[in-house]
Amino acid sequence: MRWSDEDEGAEGTPTLCDELDELCRLNERAIMALRPGLLDALDAMMEDLLGFPDVKGYAMSEVVSAVVSTYAYESVRSALRCSLPSLYLGLRLTLGSLLVGLVADLAVRGPAAEARLRRALEEGFSLREFARGEAYRGLRRRLNEALGWLRGELGAEPVDFIYRAYVTLSRPIQVAPGRGKGALAEAMDDVVGLPPSIGSCLDYGEGEEGALRGLLRRMHMAVDLARLSNGMVLYAWGYLTKAVDEEALEDLRESIEEALNDLRDARRDEEA
């Protein structure tokens, strides 16, 4: 692989973009062969965000718009095909951003959505503080009440579940102390012997199919978990602000139930 000074490269000489494009095609073929439901799960997650009502004057609307425009539909698939860590980064960034929007609208007072968002960030919003701190106790209670219909399904208080989901999405990309790499990097080493960079290839040889299936299965669970958590945040926000109508809330509720069922199926698959 090499750079070319020309946009299209010399005749017969592949450019870096040509090589990466081929890499993405190879990866997508591997995913379609071994875990086609993973792409369906990504589509469903992005459709939830794309279908969220545009509600002016609220920080959450600004956040959803920013997430959708910067981590748009095709970018999600590209992240999966060409740079596996980018998928986890995107899932975590999306959930964290939605939580900032929720806190800005429900816990931070201000004259405008942009000002509320800025203040929420400048005050050092912490997910751990949100889930455990005294300052957010009242907000946690309101959120748990709004999502109370899910308690029996989640096996935990809704806010605790969302926080644990964020931590779970963070673990694969966190650097392991003393090893200089995260769990995802180690899994990639085990599967294809390559670092999980923009050059990660999911091509596999004899005897490697099982390990790759396991890696894609865990990624599928991460997408289902992110979709479920995103939906819970958006539903609680809409319920508490009264900024969306009953039809939009019902659509979110159906999406949450679908994501919950998909996550259950993925976990059963993992246990099997």
KADA-V765585 format. One record per backbone hydrogen bond with DSSP energy under -0.5 kcal/mol. NH is the residue of the N-H (numbers start at 0). CO is the residue of the C=O. E is the energy in kcal/mol with one decimal. If there is no record, write none. Layout:
NH,CO,E / NH,CO,E
This chain:
12,9,-2.6 / 13,11,-0.6 / 18,14,-2.2 / 19,15,-2.5 / 20,16,-2.4 / 21,17,-2.1 / 22,18,-2.1 / 23,19,-2.5 / 24,20,-1.8 / 25,21,-2.4 / 26,22,-2.5 / 27,23,-2.6 / 28,24,-2.1 / 29,25,-2.0 / 30,26,-2.5 / 31,27,-2.8 / 32,28,-1.8 / 33,29,-2.2 / 34,30,-3.3 / 37,34,-1.7 / 38,34,-0.5 / 38,35,-0.8 / 39,35,-1.1 / 40,36,-2.3 / 41,37,-1.9 / 42,38,-2.2 / 43,39,-2.3 / 44,40,-2.2 / 45,41,-2.2 / 46,42,-2.3 / 47,43,-1.7 / 48,44,-1.2 / 49,45,-2.9 / 50,46,-1.8 / 51,48,-1.3 / 54,52,-1.0 / 55,53,-0.8 / 57,54,-1.1 / 61,57,-1.3 / 62,58,-2.3 / 63,59,-2.8 / 64,60,-2.1 / 65,61,-2.1 / 66,62,-2.8 / 67,63,-2.7 / 68,64,-2.0 / 69,65,-2.1 / 70,66,-2.6 / 75,71,-1.6 / 76,72,-1.1 / 77,73,-2.3 / 78,74,-2.5 / 79,75,-1.9 / 80,76,-2.5 / 81,77,-2.6 / 82,77,-0.5 / 82,78,-1.9 / 85,82,-1.0 / 86,82,-0.8 / 86,83,-1.0 / 87,83,-1.1 / 88,84,-2.6 / 89,85,-2.4 / 90,86,-2.4 / 91,87,-2.6 / 92,88,-2.7 / 93,89,-2.4 / 94,90,-2.0 / 95,91,-2.7 / 96,92,-2.5 / 97,93,-2.2 / 98,94,-1.9 / 99,95,-1.8 / 100,96,-2.2 / 101,97,-2.3 / 102,98,-2.5 / 103,99,-2.6 / 104,100,-1.8 / 105,101,-2.2 / 106,102,-2.8 / 107,102,-1.0 / 115,111,-2.4 / 116,112,-2.5 / 117,113,-2.5 / 118,114,-2.4 / 119,115,-2.5 / 120,116,-2.1 / 121,117,-2.9 / 122,118,-2.0 / 123,120,-1.6 / 124,119,-0.9 / 129,125,-2.6 / 130,126,-2.1 / 131,127,-2.3 / 132,128,-2.2 / 135,132,-0.7 / 136,133,-1.6 / 139,135,-2.8 / 140,136,-2.1 / 141,137,-1.9 / 142,138,-2.5 / 143,139,-2.8 / 144,140,-2.0 / 145,141,-2.3 / 146,142,-1.8 / 147,144,-1.3 / 149,146,-2.3 / 150,147,-1.5 / 152,149,-1.0 / 153,149,-2.3 / 154,150,-2.1 / 155,150,-0.5 / 160,156,-2.3 / 161,157,-2.4 / 162,158,-2.4 / 163,159,-2.6 / 164,160,-2.2 / 165,161,-2.1 / 166,162,-2.2 / 167,163,-2.6 / 168,164,-2.3 / 169,165,-1.2 / 170,166,-1.7 / 171,167,-0.7 / 172,169,-1.2 / 173,169,-0.7 / 173,170,-1.1 / 175,180,-2.9 / 178,175,-2.2 / 179,175,-1.3 / 180,175,-0.5 / 182,170,-0.8 / 183,171,-2.5 / 184,171,-0.5 / 185,181,-2.0 / 186,182,-2.4 / 187,183,-2.7 / 188,184,-2.3 / 189,185,-2.2 / 190,186,-2.0 / 191,187,-2.8 / 192,187,-1.1 / 192,188,-0.8 / 193,187,-0.7 / 196,194,-2.3 / 199,81,-0.6 / 199,196,-2.0 / 207,204,-2.0 / 211,207,-1.9 / 212,208,-2.6 / 213,209,-2.0 / 214,210,-1.9 / 215,211,-2.5 / 216,212,-2.3 / 217,213,-2.0 / 218,214,-1.7 / 219,215,-2.2 / 220,216,-2.0 / 221,217,-1.7 / 222,218,-2.0 / 223,219,-2.3 / 224,220,-2.5 / 225,221,-2.4 / 226,222,-2.6 / 227,223,-2.4 / 228,224,-2.4 / 229,225,-2.9 / 230,226,-2.3 / 231,227,-2.0 / 232,228,-2.2 / 233,229,-2.5 / 234,230,-2.7 / 235,231,-2.5 / 236,232,-2.3 / 237,233,-2.5 / 238,234,-2.8 / 239,235,-2.3 / 240,236,-2.5 / 241,237,-1.4 / 243,237,-0.6 / 248,244,-1.9 / 249,245,-2.5 / 250,246,-2.1 / 251,247,-2.1 / 252,248,-2.4 / 253,249,-2.4 / 254,250,-2.1 / 255,251,-2.4 / 256,252,-2.4 / 257,253,-2.2 / 258,254,-2.6 / 259,255,-2.5 / 260,256,-2.1 / 261,257,-2.4 / 262,258,-2.4 / 263,259,-2.2 / 264,260,-2.4 / 265,261,-2.3 / 266,262,-2.4 / 267,263,-2.4 / 268,264,-2.2 / 269,265,-2.1 / 270,266,-2.4 / 271,267,-2.1
